[in-house]
Amino acid sequence: MAKKPNTQGSGPSQRQLRVGELIRHALAEMLARGEIHDDVLAKHVVTVPEVRLSPDLKLATCYIMPLGGQDIAAVLKALDANKRYIRGEIAHRVNLKYAPDVRFRQDESFDEAARIDALLESEAVRRDTLRQPLRIDQNEQNPDHDDE
């Protein structure tokens, strides 16, 4: 009997990553081509930076962000309203045994990157990075050298 791999504490499997990327491409294509008929979605350019799947591939969490981060609540609501259609289209485009349920979340990676950039530009970090490097004593640098 084959041993079940230990998934505790490890990241997503290769299959989860591959299927997530296929779903991301399918959803991004649907949004770019205007195939989801919704007035709110028609007014926004929506990016899909990531899709994460549950280990059993039955739940796909799609992280989305409208261009400029504008009207995120309205875009999420429009996607939720069209969830059934989106799931059906994903089932046709991505060849899976079961079409995963889809849910939509705001992608916060852009906000997190901006927060980290602000931290790196802060005065405290700048002061730490401008300090003079430590000087290494010549004897410590060459341990084989014997003092005479």
Secondary structure, 3 states (H helix, E strand, C coil): CCCCCCCCCCCCCHHHHHHHHHHHHHHHHHHHCCCCCCHHHHCCCEEEEEEEECCCCCEEEEEEEEHHHCCHHHHHHHHHHCHHHHHHHHHHHCCCCCCCEEEEEECCHHHHHHHHHHHHCCHHHHHHHCCCCCCCCHHHHCCCCCCC
